[in-house]
Amino acid sequence: MATTHVTGAIDVVGERGAAAQDLDPAASSQRRRVMVEGEVTEVTFSPATQSPRYRAVLHVQGRSGLRAGLGDSYVALLWHGQRSVPGIMAGTRLRCVAVVSFTDSVPTMYNPRYEIITPKRINR
């Protein structure tokens, strides 16, 4: 995975965008590292009596930045060992890179690298 040395941001040019079969457990024959982009729709974290875990659900829409044929779908993002992840909350737009695996037929990315996407502002 390529990152910039100054900021540590994800080099999206070098990453492979998700295809429809990458997020479908019936069509995917192997796990692959992919890049997905979408909006966080919900977050959950484990209670104090359990081991730390932070989970977010990313709504991925079929976009021009991703491969053709990818319709609306959801990807679970799971960070082990953390009760919170900076900047990750409902409504946040993210670009994530990780290996997609399927837990109970749900596409899941464990400890993904992420980049928060902010809307561009025009100052006049």
Disulfide bonds with the S-S distance in Angstrom:
none
